[in-house]
Amino acid sequence: MSSEHIYRKTEKGKTEIATRANKLGLRERTMLIMVDDKSTRRELLSKNSHPTSEGILNNLLADCYIEIVGGAAPVPANNAAPADAAAPPAVPAGPPVEVSMVSASRFGCQAIVTYLGPSADDLTAMIEKANDLPSLTAAMEKCRSVIQSLAGKKKSEEFWAGVSARLPKA
């Protein structure tokens, strides 16, 4: 992904800022607010130097909260789910995501830290130790189960949709 891309909020992103309909985490919401139609990817990442910032920016793009200026057409406003509606899992519908074990691992670790905070250390260590596709898939399934029990079914489904989009097919 080019570090010179400039991002803007989509209608879904603007709606999320106004209503918090999808209940983005604090770091995700902060990054979304920082998108100003002028700053390049590099500038946004330099303003927010947290280790997960790049993954958060990628997820906001993949989940259609933001788009590349001059890229795809904005997401229509009617695609934003009302706060009380059951939102479908966050399957990347916009730009393609990288399909690799590394991409899946990064996404999984970032999502777990977002959902569970400091208590995620053991789970992220388990993901980082996985050295082949079967062990990575098993680790992700265990994380999915833990997220469901601690953060709820919706977060678990979001996690699994993001992981599934990035895991290579066996």
MIDOSE-1310 file (N, C-alpha, C; in nm, 2 decimals, decimal comma, always signed):
residues 170
msse	+0,09/-0,12/+0,00/+0,00/+0,00/+0,00/+0,09/+0,12/+0,00; +0,06/+0,22/-0,09/+0,15/+0,33/-0,10/+0,13/+0,43/+0,02; +0,25/+0,47/+0,07/+0,25/+0,56/+0,18/+0,20/+0,70/+0,14; +0,19/+0,73/+0,01/+0,14/+0,86/-0,04/-0,01/+0,87/-0,07
hiyr	-0,08/+0,76/-0,05/-0,22/+0,77/-0,06/-0,28/+0,86/+0,04; -0,38/+0,93/-0,01/-0,46/+1,03/+0,08/-0,60/+0,96/+0,10; -0,64/+0,96/+0,22/-0,77/+0,90/+0,26/-0,88/+1,00/+0,29; -1,00/+0,96/+0,27/-1,12/+1,04/+0,32/-1,22/+0,94/+0,38
ktek	-1,30/+1,00/+0,47/-1,41/+0,92/+0,53/-1,52/+0,89/+0,43; -1,57/+0,77/+0,43/-1,69/+0,74/+0,35/-1,81/+0,78/+0,43; -1,93/+0,76/+0,37/-2,05/+0,79/+0,44/-2,06/+0,70/+0,56; -2,02/+0,58/+0,55/-2,02/+0,49/+0,67/-1,93/+0,54/+0,78
gkte	-1,81/+0,59/+0,74/-1,72/+0,65/+0,84/-1,78/+0,78/+0,90; -1,84/+0,86/+0,83/-1,90/+0,98/+0,88/-2,01/+0,95/+0,97; -2,09/+0,85/+0,94/-2,20/+0,80/+1,02/-2,15/+0,75/+1,15; -2,04/+0,67/+1,15/-1,98/+0,62/+1,27/-1,93/+0,73/+1,36
iatr	-1,87/+0,83/+1,31/-1,82/+0,94/+1,39/-1,94/+1,01/+1,46; -2,05/+1,03/+1,38/-2,17/+1,10/+1,44/-2,25/+1,01/+1,54; -2,26/+0,88/+1,51/-2,36/+0,80/+1,59/-2,29/+0,69/+1,67; -2,17/+0,65/+1,64/-2,10/+0,54/+1,71/-2,18/+0,41/+1,69
ankl	-2,25/+0,40/+1,57/-2,34/+0,29/+1,55/-2,27/+0,15/+1,55; -2,14/+0,14/+1,51/-2,07/+0,02/+1,50/-1,98/+0,00/+1,62; -1,98/+0,10/+1,71/-1,90/+0,09/+1,83/-1,75/+0,06/+1,81; -1,69/+0,13/+1,72/-1,54/+0,12/+1,70/-1,47/+0,14/+1,83
glre	-1,36/+0,07/+1,85/-1,27/+0,09/+1,97/-1,21/+0,23/+1,97; -1,15/+0,26/+2,08/-1,10/+0,40/+2,10/-0,99/+0,43/+1,99; -0,90/+0,33/+1,97/-0,79/+0,36/+1,87/-0,84/+0,37/+1,73; -0,94/+0,28/+1,70/-1,00/+0,29/+1,56/-1,07/+0,42/+1,54
rtml	-1,15/+0,46/+1,64/-1,22/+0,59/+1,63/-1,13/+0,70/+1,62; -1,02/+0,70/+1,70/-0,92/+0,81/+1,69/-0,86/+0,82/+1,55; -0,82/+0,71/+1,50/-0,76/+0,71/+1,36/-0,87/+0,75/+1,26; -0,99/+0,71/+1,27/-1,10/+0,76/+1,18/-1,11/+0,91/+1,19
imvd	-1,11/+0,96/+1,31/-1,13/+1,11/+1,32/-1,01/+1,18/+1,26; -0,89/+1,12/+1,27/-0,77/+1,19/+1,21/-0,77/+1,20/+1,06; -0,85/+1,11/+0,99/-0,86/+1,11/+0,84/-0,93/+1,24/+0,80; -0,85/+1,33/+0,73/-0,90/+1,46/+0,70/-0,90/+1,50/+0,55
dkst	-0,89/+1,41/+0,46/-0,89/+1,44/+0,31/-0,76/+1,50/+0,27; -0,66/+1,52/+0,35/-0,54/+1,59/+0,32/-0,42/+1,51/+0,35; -0,42/+1,44/+0,46/-0,30/+1,37/+0,51/-0,28/+1,24/+0,44; -0,15/+1,22/+0,41/-0,12/+1,09/+0,34/-0,11/+0,98/+0,44
rrel	-0,10/+0,86/+0,40/-0,10/+0,74/+0,49/+0,02/+0,76/+0,58; +0,14/+0,80/+0,53/+0,26/+0,82/+0,61/+0,23/+0,92/+0,72; +0,17/+1,03/+0,68/+0,14/+1,14/+0,78/+0,05/+1,09/+0,89; -0,05/+1,02/+0,85/-0,15/+0,96/+0,95/-0,08/+0,87/+1,05
lskn	+0,01/+0,79/+0,99/+0,08/+0,69/+1,08/+0,19/+0,76/+1,16; +0,24/+0,87/+1,12/+0,34/+0,95/+1,20/+0,27/+1,02/+1,31; +0,14/+1,06/+1,29/+0,06/+1,13/+1,39/+0,02/+1,04/+1,50; +0,01/+0,91/+1,47/-0,04/+0,81/+1,56/+0,06/+0,69/+1,56
shpt	+0,16/+0,70/+1,64/+0,27/+0,60/+1,63/+0,25/+0,47/+1,71; +0,13/+0,44/+1,76/+0,10/+0,32/+1,83/+0,13/+0,20/+1,73; +0,19/+0,09/+1,79/+0,23/-0,02/+1,70/+0,11/-0,08/+1,62; -0,01/-0,06/+1,66/-0,12/-0,12/+1,58/-0,18/-0,02/+1,48
segi	-0,13/+0,10/+1,47/-0,19/+0,20/+1,39/-0,20/+0,16/+1,24; -0,09/+0,10/+1,19/-0,10/+0,06/+1,05/-0,21/-0,05/+1,02; -0,22/-0,14/+1,11/-0,33/-0,24/+1,10/-0,47/-0,18/+1,11; -0,48/-0,08/+1,20/-0,61/-0,01/+1,22/-0,64/+0,06/+1,10
lnnl	-0,55/+0,13/+1,04/-0,57/+0,21/+0,91/-0,61/+0,11/+0,80; -0,55/+0,00/+0,79/-0,58/-0,11/+0,69/-0,72/-0,16/+0,71; -0,76/-0,18/+0,84/-0,89/-0,23/+0,87/-1,00/-0,13/+0,84; -0,97/+0,00/+0,87/-1,07/+0,10/+0,84/-1,10/+0,11/+0,69
ladc	-0,99/+0,09/+0,61/-1,00/+0,09/+0,47/-1,08/-0,03/+0,42; -1,04/-0,15/+0,47/-1,10/-0,28/+0,43/-1,25/-0,28/+0,47; -1,28/-0,22/+0,59/-1,42/-0,22/+0,64/-1,50/-0,10/+0,58; -1,45/-0,03/+0,49/-1,51/+0,08/+0,42/-1,55/+0,20/+0,50
yiei	-1,48/+0,23/+0,61/-1,50/+0,35/+0,69/-1,42/+0,47/+0,62; -1,32/+0,43/+0,55/-1,24/+0,53/+0,47/-1,21/+0,48/+0,33; -1,17/+0,56/+0,24/-1,14/+0,52/+0,11/-1,02/+0,61/+0,06; -0,95/+0,56/-0,04/-0,84/+0,64/-0,10/-0,90/+0,74/-0,19
vgga	-0,85/+0,87/-0,17/-0,90/+0,98/-0,26/-0,86/+0,95/-0,40; -0,96/+0,95/-0,49/-0,93/+0,92/-0,63/-0,94/+0,77/-0,66; -0,98/+0,69/-0,55/-1,00/+0,55/-0,56/-1,14/+0,51/-0,59; -1,19/+0,41/-0,51/-1,33/+0,36/-0,53/-1,43/+0,47/-0,49
apvp	-1,55/+0,46/-0,55/-1,66/+0,55/-0,52/-1,70/+0,54/-0,37; -1,74/+0,65/-0,31/-1,78/+0,64/-0,17/-1,90/+0,54/-0,15; -1,90/+0,48/-0,03/-2,00/+0,38/+0,00/-2,13/+0,46/+0,03; -2,24/+0,42/-0,04/-2,37/+0,49/-0,02/-2,41/+0,49/+0,13
anna	-2,48/+0,60/+0,17/-2,52/+0,62/+0,31/-2,61/+0,51/+0,36; -2,69/+0,45/+0,27/-2,79/+0,34/+0,31/-2,72/+0,21/+0,34; -2,58/+0,20/+0,32/-2,51/+0,08/+0,37/-2,48/+0,09/+0,51; -2,49/+0,20/+0,58/-2,46/+0,21/+0,72/-2,58/+0,15/+0,80
apad	-2,54/+0,06/+0,89/-2,65/-0,01/+0,96/-2,69/+0,08/+1,08; -2,82/+0,08/+1,11/-2,87/+0,15/+1,23/-2,81/+0,09/+1,35; -2,80/+0,17/+1,46/-2,74/+0,12/+1,58/-2,80/+0,00/+1,64; -2,93/-0,02/+1,62/-3,00/-0,14/+1,68/-3,00/-0,26/+1,59
aaap	-2,96/-0,24/+1,47/-2,96/-0,36/+1,37/-2,84/-0,45/+1,40; -2,86/-0,58/+1,37/-2,75/-0,67/+1,38/-2,66/-0,66/+1,26; -2,55/-0,60/+1,28/-2,45/-0,58/+1,17/-2,39/-0,71/+1,12; -2,38/-0,73/+0,99/-2,31/-0,85/+0,94/-2,17/-0,85/+0,98
pavp	-2,10/-0,96/+0,98/-1,96/-0,96/+1,01/-1,88/-0,87/+0,91; -1,77/-0,81/+0,96/-1,70/-0,72/+0,89/-1,61/-0,79/+0,78; -1,67/-0,83/+0,67/-1,60/-0,89/+0,56/-1,55/-0,78/+0,47; -1,42/-0,78/+0,44/-1,37/-0,67/+0,36/-1,45/-0,67/+0,23
agpp	-1,51/-0,56/+0,20/-1,59/-0,54/+0,07/-1,52/-0,45/-0,02; -1,43/-0,37/+0,03/-1,36/-0,27/-0,05/-1,23/-0,32/-0,11; -1,12/-0,25/-0,09/-1,00/-0,30/-0,15/-0,96/-0,43/-0,10; -0,89/-0,51/-0,18/-0,85/-0,65/-0,14/-0,75/-0,64/-0,02
vevs	-0,76/-0,74/+0,06/-0,66/-0,75/+0,17/-0,56/-0,85/+0,13; -0,44/-0,84/+0,19/-0,33/-0,94/+0,16/-0,37/-1,07/+0,22; -0,36/-1,18/+0,14/-0,39/-1,31/+0,19/-0,26/-1,38/+0,21; -0,22/-1,39/+0,34/-0,10/-1,46/+0,38/-0,11/-1,49/+0,53
mvsa	-0,02/-1,58/+0,57/-0,01/-1,61/+0,71/+0,03/-1,49/+0,79; +0,12/-1,41/+0,74/+0,17/-1,29/+0,81/+0,06/-1,19/+0,82; -0,02/-1,17/+0,72/-0,13/-1,07/+0,72/-0,23/-1,12/+0,82; -0,27/-1,25/+0,82/-0,37/-1,30/+0,91/-0,32/-1,29/+1,06
srfg	-0,19/-1,32/+1,08/-0,13/-1,31/+1,21/-0,14/-1,17/+1,26; -0,09/-1,07/+1,18/-0,10/-0,93/+1,22/-0,24/-0,89/+1,25; -0,33/-0,92/+1,16/-0,47/-0,88/+1,19/-0,52/-0,94/+1,32; -0,49/-1,07/+1,33/-0,54/-1,14/+1,45/-0,49/-1,08/+1,58
cqai	-0,36/-1,05/+1,58/-0,30/-1,00/+1,70/-0,35/-0,86/+1,73; -0,37/-0,78/+1,63/-0,42/-0,64/+1,64/-0,56/-0,64/+1,69; -0,64/-0,73/+1,64/-0,78/-0,74/+1,68/-0,80/-0,79/+1,82; -0,72/-0,89/+1,86/-0,72/-0,94/+1,99/-0,69/-0,83/+2,10
vtyl	-0,58/-0,76/+2,07/-0,54/-0,65/+2,16/-0,65/-0,54/+2,16; -0,72/-0,51/+2,05/-0,83/-0,42/+2,05/-0,94/-0,46/+2,13; -0,98/-0,59/+2,12/-1,10/-0,64/+2,19/-1,07/-0,68/+2,34; -0,95/-0,72/+2,37/-0,92/-0,77/+2,50/-0,82/-0,69/+2,58
gpsa	-0,75/-0,60/+2,52/-0,65/-0,52/+2,59/-0,54/-0,60/+2,64; -0,48/-0,56/+2,75/-0,36/-0,63/+2,80/-0,37/-0,78/+2,83; -0,49/-0,82/+2,85/-0,51/-0,96/+2,88/-0,49/-1,05/+2,75; -0,46/-0,99/+2,64/-0,45/-1,06/+2,52/-0,31/-1,12/+2,49
ddlt	-0,21/-1,09/+2,59/-0,07/-1,13/+2,56/-0,05/-1,28/+2,54; -0,12/-1,36/+2,61/-0,10/-1,51/+2,59/-0,16/-1,55/+2,45; -0,27/-1,49/+2,41/-0,32/-1,53/+2,28/-0,24/-1,48/+2,17; -0,19/-1,36/+2,18/-0,10/-1,31/+2,07/+0,03/-1,39/+2,06
amie	+0,08/-1,43/+2,18/+0,20/-1,52/+2,18/+0,17/-1,65/+2,11; +0,05/-1,71/+2,13/+0,01/-1,83/+2,07/+0,01/-1,82/+1,92; -0,05/-1,70/+1,87/-0,05/-1,68/+1,73/+0,09/-1,66/+1,67; +0,17/-1,59/+1,74/+0,31/-1,56/+1,69/+0,39/-1,69/+1,68
kand	+0,36/-1,79/+1,77/+0,43/-1,92/+1,77/+0,39/-2,01/+1,65; +0,27/-1,99/+1,60/+0,22/-2,07/+1,49/+0,31/-2,06/+1,37; +0,37/-2,17/+1,32/+0,46/-2,17/+1,21/+0,41/-2,23/+1,08; +0,29/-2,28/+1,08/+0,23/-2,34/+0,96/+0,08/-2,31/+0,96
lpsl	+0,02/-2,33/+0,85/-0,12/-2,29/+0,83/-0,21/-2,37/+0,93; -0,20/-2,50/+0,95/-0,29/-2,57/+1,04/-0,28/-2,52/+1,18; -0,15/-2,49/+1,23/-0,14/-2,44/+1,37/-0,19/-2,30/+1,38; -0,17/-2,22/+1,28/-0,22/-2,08/+1,28/-0,37/-2,08/+1,28
taam	-0,43/-2,17/+1,20/-0,58/-2,18/+1,20/-0,63/-2,22/+1,33; -0,57/-2,32/+1,39/-0,61/-2,37/+1,52/-0,60/-2,26/+1,63; -0,49/-2,18/+1,62/-0,47/-2,07/+1,72/-0,58/-1,97/+1,70; -0,61/-1,94/+1,58/-0,71/-1,84/+1,55/-0,85/-1,88/+1,60
ekcr	-0,88/-2,01/+1,58/-1,01/-2,07/+1,63/-1,02/-2,06/+1,78; -0,91/-2,08/+1,85/-0,91/-2,07/+2,00/-0,93/-1,93/+2,04; -0,86/-1,83/+1,97/-0,88/-1,69/+1,99/-1,03/-1,65/+1,97; -1,08/-1,70/+1,86/-1,22/-1,67/+1,83/-1,31/-1,71/+1,95
sviq	-1,29/-1,83/+2,00/-1,37/-1,88/+2,11/-1,35/-1,79/+2,24; -1,23/-1,75/+2,27/-1,20/-1,66/+2,38/-1,27/-1,53/+2,36; -1,26/-1,47/+2,24/-1,32/-1,34/+2,21/-1,47/-1,35/+2,23; -1,53/-1,46/+2,19/-1,67/-1,47/+2,20/-1,71/-1,48/+2,35
slag	-1,64/-1,55/+2,43/-1,67/-1,56/+2,57/-1,64/-1,43/+2,65; -1,54/-1,35/+2,61/-1,51/-1,23/+2,68/-1,56/-1,10/+2,62; -1,58/-1,10/+2,49/-1,62/-0,97/+2,42/-1,75/-0,98/+2,35; -1,80/-1,11/+2,34/-1,93/-1,12/+2,27/-1,93/-1,18/+2,13
kkks	-2,05/-1,23/+2,09/-2,06/-1,29/+1,96/-2,02/-1,20/+1,84; -2,07/-1,08/+1,85/-2,05/-0,98/+1,74/-1,90/-0,96/+1,72; -1,82/-0,94/+1,82/-1,68/-0,92/+1,81/-1,61/-1,05/+1,76; -1,66/-1,16/+1,81/-1,61/-1,29/+1,76/-1,63/-1,31/+1,61
eefw	-1,75/-1,27/+1,56/-1,78/-1,28/+1,42/-1,69/-1,18/+1,34; -1,67/-1,06/+1,39/-1,59/-0,96/+1,32/-1,45/-1,01/+1,31; -1,40/-1,07/+1,42/-1,26/-1,12/+1,42/-1,25/-1,23/+1,32; -1,34/-1,33/+1,32/-1,33/-1,44/+1,23/-1,35/-1,40/+1,09
agvs	-1,43/-1,31/+1,06/-1,44/-1,26/+0,92/-1,31/-1,20/+0,87; -1,25/-1,12/+0,95/-1,12/-1,06/+0,92/-1,01/-1,16/+0,90; -1,01/-1,26/+0,99/-0,91/-1,36/+0,98/-0,93/-1,45/+0,86; -1,05/-1,49/+0,83/-1,09/-1,57/+0,72/-1,05/-1,51/+0,59
arlp	-1,07/-1,38/+0,58/-1,04/-1,30/+0,46/-0,89/-1,30/+0,43; -0,81/-1,32/+0,53/-0,66/-1,31/+0,52/-0,59/-1,44/+0,52; -0,65/-1,55/+0,57/-0,59/-1,68/+0,58/-0,58/-1,74/+0,44; -0,47/-1,79/+0,40/-0,46/-1,87/+0,27/-0,55/-1,99/+0,28
ka	-0,60/-2,03/+0,17/-0,68/-2,15/+0,16/-0,59/-2,27/+0,16; -0,62/-2,37/+0,23/-0,54/-2,49/+0,24/-0,54/-2,57/+0,11
